[in-house]
Amino acid sequence: MGHGDKLFLEVAGLPLVGHTWRCFDQLPEADEVIVVIRDEAKPLFENLAKRINARKPWWLVAGGAERQESVWNGISATTAESEIVAIQDGARPCTSLAAIQSVLVAAREMGAAVLAKRVSDTLKRGDGLAQVVETVDRENLWAVQTPQAFRREVILAALAKVRDEGLSITDDTAACEAIGQAVKLVECDQPNPKATTAADLPFIESLLKAASEAWE
């Protein structure tokens, strides 16, 4: 982003991650919220909890060197009685409650589920010189998003397998693939962008403002 920690960029009246946290704080199905953070960011998140008037129990947990370690730490901090855990990118603040609920239902039924969009663009495979090698068949291709939800025992077993084999994964459903766990693709029919570059922020802000107006 070029502006420090992107999660704390002010967008539509709150830091980006504040909108994400508030969404899950408002989710009827959620019993607690675990926020995985860098240790030095603890004061920022403690202040953020006050800004959003967080009402559900929440905990700040130190992340790890890689994604799977951070997810492991976060899930390990949930209560053992938790049936379903949902994992969300902090920089994806526009996910609707309905979309989250659909993923939770699918995870309860199948054991694992992820919000995703069908790939509609033409895909090309390139070489190391940024030249086209071939066209990729996009049939049955999906772009996965978050939340990704799992039965607690499923994702813990999957991540344990990843750790034992020294694998590196970029999303949590990949851990399920390592143990042969089926994952339900839940089609997302609304914009659910992740803030990756500064160019994403105006669109995200417009979505957040529209959602805020709908609540009023």
MODA-V834052 format. One record per residue. RES is the residue in one letter. SS is DSSP state (helix for helix, strand for strand, loop for the rest). Layout:
res=RES ss=SS
res=RES ss=SS
//
This chain:
res=M ss=loop
res=G ss=loop
res=H ss=loop
res=G ss=loop
res=D ss=loop
res=K ss=helix
res=L ss=helix
res=F ss=helix
res=L ss=loop
res=E ss=strand
res=V ss=strand
res=A ss=loop
res=G ss=loop
res=L ss=strand
res=P ss=strand
res=L ss=helix
res=V ss=helix
res=G ss=helix
res=H ss=helix
res=T ss=helix
res=W ss=helix
res=R ss=helix
res=C ss=helix
res=F ss=helix
res=D ss=helix
res=Q ss=loop
res=L ss=loop
res=P ss=loop
res=E ss=loop
res=A ss=loop
res=D ss=loop
res=E ss=strand
res=V ss=strand
res=I ss=strand
res=V ss=strand
res=V ss=strand
res=I ss=strand
res=R ss=loop
res=D ss=helix
res=E ss=helix
res=A ss=helix
res=K ss=helix
res=P ss=helix
res=L ss=helix
res=F ss=helix
res=E ss=helix
res=N ss=helix
res=L ss=helix
res=A ss=helix
res=K ss=helix
res=R ss=helix
res=I ss=loop
res=N ss=loop
res=A ss=loop
res=R ss=loop
res=K ss=loop
res=P ss=strand
res=W ss=strand
res=W ss=strand
res=L ss=strand
res=V ss=strand
res=A ss=strand
res=G ss=loop
res=G ss=loop
res=A ss=loop
res=E ss=loop
res=R ss=helix
res=Q ss=helix
res=E ss=helix
res=S ss=helix
res=V ss=helix
res=W ss=helix
res=N ss=helix
res=G ss=helix
res=I ss=helix
res=S ss=helix
res=A ss=loop
res=T ss=loop
res=T ss=loop
res=A ss=loop
res=E ss=loop
res=S ss=loop
res=E ss=loop
res=I ss=strand
res=V ss=strand
res=A ss=strand
res=I ss=strand
res=Q ss=loop
res=D ss=loop
res=G ss=loop
res=A ss=loop
res=R ss=loop
res=P ss=loop
res=C ss=loop
res=T ss=loop
res=S ss=loop
res=L ss=helix
res=A ss=helix
res=A ss=helix
res=I ss=helix
res=Q ss=helix
res=S ss=helix
res=V ss=helix
res=L ss=helix
res=V ss=helix
res=A ss=helix
res=A ss=helix
res=R ss=helix
res=E ss=helix
res=M ss=helix
res=G ss=loop
res=A ss=strand
res=A ss=strand
res=V ss=strand
res=L ss=strand
res=A ss=strand
res=K ss=strand
res=R ss=strand
res=V ss=loop
res=S ss=loop
res=D ss=loop
res=T ss=loop
res=L ss=strand
res=K ss=strand
res=R ss=strand
res=G ss=strand
res=D ss=loop
res=G ss=loop
res=L ss=loop
res=A ss=loop
res=Q ss=loop
res=V ss=strand
res=V ss=strand
res=E ss=strand
res=T ss=strand
res=V ss=strand
res=D ss=loop
res=R ss=loop
res=E ss=loop
res=N ss=loop
res=L ss=loop
res=W ss=strand
res=A ss=strand
res=V ss=strand
res=Q ss=strand
res=T ss=strand
res=P ss=strand
res=Q ss=strand
res=A ss=strand
res=F ss=strand
res=R ss=strand
res=R ss=helix
res=E ss=helix
res=V ss=helix
res=I ss=helix
res=L ss=helix
res=A ss=helix
res=A ss=helix
res=L ss=helix
res=A ss=helix
res=K ss=helix
res=V ss=helix
res=R ss=helix
res=D ss=helix
res=E ss=helix
res=G ss=loop
res=L ss=loop
res=S ss=loop
res=I ss=loop
res=T ss=loop
res=D ss=loop
res=D ss=loop
res=T ss=helix
res=A ss=helix
res=A ss=helix
res=C ss=helix
res=E ss=helix
res=A ss=helix
res=I ss=loop
res=G ss=loop
res=Q ss=loop
res=A ss=loop
res=V ss=loop
res=K ss=strand
res=L ss=strand
res=V ss=strand
res=E ss=strand
res=C ss=loop
res=D ss=loop
res=Q ss=loop
res=P ss=loop
res=N ss=loop
res=P ss=loop
res=K ss=loop
res=A ss=loop
res=T ss=loop
res=T ss=loop
res=A ss=helix
res=A ss=helix
res=D ss=helix
res=L ss=helix
res=P ss=helix
res=F ss=helix
res=I ss=helix
res=E ss=helix
res=S ss=helix
res=L ss=helix
res=L ss=helix
res=K ss=helix
res=A ss=helix
res=A ss=helix
res=S ss=helix
res=E ss=helix
res=A ss=helix
res=W ss=helix
res=E ss=loop
//
